[in-house]
């Protein structure tokens, strides 16, 4: 499953349009290239719809949000829906401020995502549940399976909840990924990059649930591989090894 999906991505090199967190654009672009996709990042509302129509997938990430960007996301999202390409929404820090919360609802009222990806606090907020957060991070206890089911039902979409274990829901089927490493929680943008790779995986033919699970598994295994490298001493030395590991050949 993992081999087939990743090989298809690498053969097709899907162009993924990102309207994303300015803090992590370079890391996201390099990570997607290593995985096998091709990044493009356009934010001007005057061109986002046109860029989306040239692309095979769209990622909307509200990490460094502003009003023009919300408008751009809606325009790009509508274009993605019109041409039928996968769209992943990452509601980064949605519970942190009223502005972010309202922006998420505006986007979700206008745009139909294929998958919503976030941590437990972000996803719980979308369904009016309370999970403790600190900034953009989820810090409280939560029933991840219950949360993904609630979000999937409310928005009629696939859902991925990231954490020590990743829990997803697609077409009423819940799946769990247990690969990964604690260093992922100690670097900026690990979740943002994951959203990009999930978008790329959804562009290839096959079962979307299988593609999401395969991506989560590969991402976690790449983190494990990178952390085990003898020259990795902490989060700083982990990052380049992690990018390398995302590009590794996948074994059957």
N, C-alpha and C positions, 0 to 999 in steps of 0.2 A: 504493500500500500504506500509506504513512505517513498520507496524507490521509484515507483511508477509516477507518482505525483511530482516529485522533485525533478525527475528526468524530463517530464513533459514541460514543466516550467522552464527548465534550462534550454530545452529545444526551441520553445516558442518565444522566450524572453519577453513576456508581456510588459507593455508600457503602463505603468501605474502612476496616475495623477494624484499628487499629494497636496492637499491644503492642510498644512500641519503646523506643529509646534516649532517656532523659530529656533528654540534652544537646541533641537535635536535634528535639524534638517540634514546636516552633513553625515552624522552617524547613521541616520535612517537610509540615506541614499547609498552609502557604502555597504550597509548591511543587506539591502535589497539586491545590490549588484552581486554581492558574494553568494547570496541564495540562488540567484539566477534570473531575477527580474530586471527591469529597466525603469529608473525613476525619472519623473518630470515633476517640477514644483512651480506652479503658477498661482498667484494670489490675486491678481488684479481682476476685479469683477467684470471688467470690459472684455476679458478673454477666457475666463475659466470655463465657460460652456463650450467654447470652440476647442480648447485643449482637452476637455473631457471627451468630446466626440472623436478625438484622435487616439484615445487611450483604450485599454482593455479592462481597466479597473480604476476605482476612485476611493481614496482614503480621506475622510474628514476627521481632523483631530483638533479639539478646541483648546489645546494647551496654552497658547498665548493669544487669547481671543481679543478681537476688537470689532467694532460695528461693521466696517466695510467687509471684514472677513466673514461675518455671519451672512451677509447678503451674498458674498461670493460662494459660500458653501451651499446656500439654497439654490443658486443658479446652476452650479456644477452638479448638485444632486439631482435636480430636475432633468438635466441633460443625461445623466447616467441612467435614470429611470426610463427616459424616453427611448434610449438605444439598447437598453437591457443588459448593461454591464454590471458586475458586482460592485457594491458600495458598502464599505465598512465605516461605521461611526464610532469614534473613540471619545466619550464624554469626559475628558480629563478634568478632574476637579469640580465636577458638576455640583456637588453639595457645598462647595466652599463659599460661593457668593450667590446672591439673588440674580445677578446679571448672567452668570454662567448657567444657572438653572433655567432661567427664562429663555436663554439662547438655545439651549438643548431642545426645549419644548417647541420653539419656533421652527427649528430645523426638522424635528420629527413630525410636525403638523404638515410640512410642505414636501418632505422627502421620505421615500421608503427605503430604509437600509436593508441590505442582505444580511448583515451581521452587526450587532452592537457588541463591542469589546470594551471591557473596563474591569476595574477592581470591584470588590464587593460593595464598598461604600458608594461608588459612582452608580453602579447598577441598581442598588437598593433605593437610591434617591429617585431614580426614574419611575419607581413604582410606590413611592411614598412610604418606604420603609426606612428605619433608622439604623445605621451602622456607623460607629465612631470613625471619624476621619481626621487627618492632620494635613492641611494643605491639599495636595493632590493624592495623598496616600491613604489607604484604608488601614486602620489600626485596631478596629474592634472585631469581636467575634460575630460570625454570621453563618447561617445555613445556606451555603452556596448553591446547592441543588434547588432549594426552594426559591431563591432569588432568580436564578436563570429561568426557571419555569414561569415565574410571574412576569418577567420582562418579555420572554418569548410570547406568552399569551397576550399581553397587553399590546405589544407592537407588531405582532405577527411576523417575527423575524428570528433569525438565528442569534444565539448569544454565546459569548465566551467570557467567563469570569476568571481572571488571573489571580494567582496567589501561590502559596506553598504547593498546593495542588491546583491545577487548572480544571475548571468544570465548564462544560459546554452543553448547549441544547440546540438541536436542529430537528425540526419536524417532529417534536414531542419525544425525541430520543436524547437521553442524557449520557454524556461520556466524560471520562476523567483522565487527565494526564498527570503522571507523577514524576516525569523527568524534570531536571532543572538543577540550579545551584544557588545558594544564598547570595553569591556575588551579583546576580541579576538585580537584586533589590538594593544594591549599593552603587549602581551606576545610573546616570541620567539617561532616560530615553529607552530603557529596555522594553517597556510596554509599548511605547510609540512605534519602535521598530517592529515588534511582533504584529501590530496592526497592519503594517505595510506587507509583511510576509503572508499574513492571512488573506489579504486582498489578492495578492499574486496567486495564491493557491486556488482561489475560487474562479480564476479565469480559465482553468483547464477543464476539459470534459471529465465527467465522473460524478460520484456521489459527494456532495458538498460536506456532509458530516465526516466522511473519510478524509477529505482534503484538510479540513480543520484539524482533525486529530493528528494526521500525519505531520502537519506543520508544527503543532505544539510539541510533538514528540521530538522532531528534528531540532527544534529550537532549544529544548531542554537538554538534549544529548550534546548539542554543540557547546552549551554552557559547561556541562560536566567535563567534556573533552578539554576545553580551554583551561578550566580550573586545575585540571590534573597535570598540565604541562609543567615541566620542572622549572622553567624560568618565571612562572606566575607566582608573585608574592602577595598580591592583593588586588583590589579593584582596578587600579591603574594599569598594571601589567596584564590584567585579565582582558581588557577591552580589545587590543589588537589580536590576541589569540582567539578571542570569541569570533571576530570577523573572519579570521582564517578558518575556524571550525565550521562556520556557516557554509563555507564553500567546499567542505570536504565531500569526497565521494561517499555515496550512501550505500551501505552494505545490505544485502538481502537478509 
